[in-house]
Amino acid sequence: MISDIKKQENGIRFDDPDFRLIVKPDCVSNIDAPDRISKAFHKEIEIKYFYEGNATLLVGSKIVQATAGDLVVMNPYEFHSTIQFGEHKGKYHLIMVDPDSFFAKETGGTSLKQMTAWSDFEFDTHIKNDGRIPELMLRIAEEQKRKAPYYRLILKGLMMELFALLLRDYAKTEETCSAEENIRYFETVEPAIQRIRDKYFEKITAEDLSSLCNVSKCHFCRIFKKATGKTAMQYLTDYRLQIADVLLSDPSHTISMIAEKCGFEDESYFCRCYKRKFGSSPGQKRSKRIKQK
């Protein structure tokens, strides 16, 4: 994705283990190639502040039309991909932050990792028209560019200010079970989630996934739903549909090809699932996108 970020199975590798924050100013949007879209998946929180141009992103199942002044937040383990942009490519400042690294003391002993492990916790994806954000993001980008003495200390203070704003005004934070319990659930089923992300196009069963996690099928099904809010098979189907929705933007792929590439053995079943999730058939969605272009 960017030169100083390296993908690993369990997330991003930070160059400095004591400063698990990456700021990359002045990035330019590029459409993600279809064979790479399943890789945009990691435990870190990713933030893009668009200061010029525009871009269309897929975040989870949401289509985000980002323009100058918008902040786009990708929650941990949330699928995301840039699928198109307009005449002027979106330019943005990128932030990657490890949820473990911040706010344990400042939030009464609860780290961002604990917060984001709650099954119903999430930051708002698309934040528009908040006049506090442009100046804050500009200061973050400038500190990273200048790298003056103590810039890391200043960056951490600015990041705390940013996340305090997000937590106060742009987060759903109601807790349904203890943070420690939810973290444990997520860590147990993480190998299953990774298998779905890497091998969504193959036949996958609950038995396969529970075996990966070294727990019984019954126990696996119970904790997977607690950790993600969905059954494993619902999660798999939704992920396949997200991939399919992105592939619809490529006219060289027929509907039947997309169904097969995404692990659906039957095109009719794929179309029914797609319409149930997105409200229109794959063909209708493709026609709408062509008209929008």
N, C-alpha and C positions, 0 to 999 in steps of 0.2 A: 504493500500500500504506500508507505513512504520509507525513505532510505534508512532512517534510524529506528524503525519499528520492525521487529521480526516476528512472524507468526509462529506460534507454538500450539501444541495440543491444548494446553490449559490457559492460553491467553497470549498477551504481548510480553516480550522480553524488554525490560527497561535497562538502559545502559548503566544506570546508577541505582543499586538496590535500596539505597537510603533516600532516594528522591524519585519516587515512582509517579512521575508526572512528565508528560511530553507535550510541548507546545510547538506547533509547526505553523508559523505565519505564512500567509500569502499562497495558499494552495489553489489549484485550478481544477474544477470539476471535470472528470472523465467518466464516460459510460463504462460500467463494469462489463467485461466480457462474460457471456453466458456460462462458460466453463469455470468461472471463478466466483460466481455469485454466492455459492454455498459457503465460501470461506469467510465472509463478513460476519463473523460470529465469535465473540470473545467476552470474557467476564468484565473487562474494563468499561467504564462509562466513556462514551465518545461524544464530543460536542463540536458542532460546526457553526461558526458565526459567519454568515454571508454579508459581505460589505459591498459587493458589486455583482451585477449580472443576475442569473437565475439558474436553477437546476430542479429537476424532478427526482425525488428520492422515494424508494420503497422502504419503509421502516415498519417491521412487523407486517401487518396487512394493510397499513395506511399509506396512501399516496400523498406525499408532501410536496407542494409547490413552493419552493424556497426562493425568496427574492431578497434584495439588499435590505439589511436591517433585521433579518430573521435569525433566530437561534434554533437549531435543530439538535435534539438530544436523543442519542441512542442508549437505551438502558442496557444493563448487563445481559448477555445472552439473547440479545434481540437482533434478529435478522435485519440487515440493511444493505441497500444497493442503490447506486445512482443509475437511473434508467434512461434519462434524457436531459437535454438542456436546450435553451432557446438560442437565438441569434448571438447573444452575449453569454459566454460561459460563466457560470457562477464562480466567483473568487471568494475564498473564505479562510478564516483562521481555524486551525484544528487543535483540539485539546484531547488528550487521552489521559485518564486518571484511574489509578488502581483504587477500588473502593476500600481496600484495607488500610490505605495510607493516611486517611484524613478523618478528623472530627471525633475520634474516640473520646477525648476529654471534653471537647467543646460541646458535645451533644449529650452530656450526662453519662458517658461511658459507652455509648452506642456508635459503632463505626458505620460508615456507608455500606460496607459489606453486609452487616447485620440488617440494616434498613432495606437494602435492595434484595435481600433474600426472602423478605415477607412476600407471600404469594400475591397479595393485592397492592404492593407498593410499586409505584412507577413515577418517574418524572414526566411531565407533559412533553410530548414529542416536538410540537411546533409552537414556538413562542414568538409572537409578532407584536410590534408596536409598543415595546417596553423601552422607554427612553433611558432607563438606567443601564441597559446592557451595552450599547455601542461604546461609550466612554470606558467602561470596565474592560471590554474585550480589546480595545485599542491599547490600554495600559499594559495588559497582559502580553500582547504581541510585541509592543515596544521594549518591554523588559527582556523578553527572550531574544530580540534582535541585538540589543545593545550589550547584554551580558556584563553590565557594570558590576562593581563589587557588591556583594550581598544580594544579587538579583534573585537568587533562589529563595532567600528569605522573603523578599518582597512578593515573588510569584506565589508562594504558599499563602501569604496574607491575602492576596487578590483572589486566589482560588477559594479561600474560606468565605470571602465576601460573596463571590459568585454562587457558591453552593448554599450559603445562608439564604440568599435571595430565592434560589430555586426551591429549597425546602419550605420556605415560608409561603411562597405564592404559586408554585408550579409543581407540587408533588401531592400524590395520593398516599397517605401514610397510615391509614387505619390498619392495625395489626390484628390478625386472626389467631395467631398462636405465637409461642415464644420465639424470639429471633434465633436463639441457639438451636431450638428444635428444627426450625425451617432451614437453617444453614446445614444441619446434619442431613436432612432429607435431600437437599439439593446436591450435596457432595456425594451422597450415595448413588443418585441416579445420573450424575454427570456423564459417566461413560455411555449410558444409553442415549442421552441427548447428543453426544458427540457422534455416535454411530448413526443416528438419524440424519445429522447434518452432513456426514461424509458419504453415507451409502443410501440416501433416500430413494434412489432409483432402483434399488434391489428389493427383493422380497424380505420383509422384516416382520417378525412375530414378537408378541409379548414374551414368549418363552426365550427367544434369542436375547432380548434386552435384559430380562431378569438374570439370565446366566452371566451376562457381561458384568452385572452389578454384584454378583455373588450373593444374591438373596432369592428367596422363594418367589414364584410368580405372584402369589396372593399378596405377599408383603410389598413386592415391587409395585404392583398396580395401585396399592393404597398410598404409598409414599410418593409415587410419581405424580399423582393427582394433587397431593398436598403441596408438593414443591412447585408445580407448574400451573395448577388450576385446570388441567385437562388430563384425560386418560392418555396413555402412551400412544394408542392408535389414533386418537383425535389429534394429538400433537404431530404425529407422522403425516396424517392426511393434510392438516393445515400447512405444514411446512412444504409438502409437495405442491400444494396449490399456490403458495407464495412464489415458488420457483416457476411454476407454470405461468403465473401472471406476468412475471418478468419476461419469460420467453415469448409471450404473445407480442412483444414489441419488435421481435425479429420476424419480418414477413417471409423469410426463407424457411421458417418452420411451419408445417401444416399442423392443424389441430391434433390429428392422429399422431404425428411425430412428437408433439409436446406431451401428449398423454403417455406415450411409451417412455420418453426420456425421463419423465417424472415418476415412473413406477406404477402407473395405472395400467392394468392389463386390458381394461375394457374402455373404449373411447366414450361410450354412452354413459357409463358410470362416472367417468371423469367429468363430463359435461354437467351431469346432475350435481355432483359435488361442487363444482366451480360456481354454478348458478346459485346454489344454496348459500355459499359463502359470500359471493360478491354481488349477488342480485341481478346478474345478467349472464347470458351464455358466453363462452369464450369467443365465439364469432361476433356477437354483439359488442363485446368489449374491444376486440381488435378493430372493428369498423369505427367505433367511437374515437379511438386513439388516432386512426388514420385521418379522420376529419379534423381533429384537434391540431394535427401537424400542418 
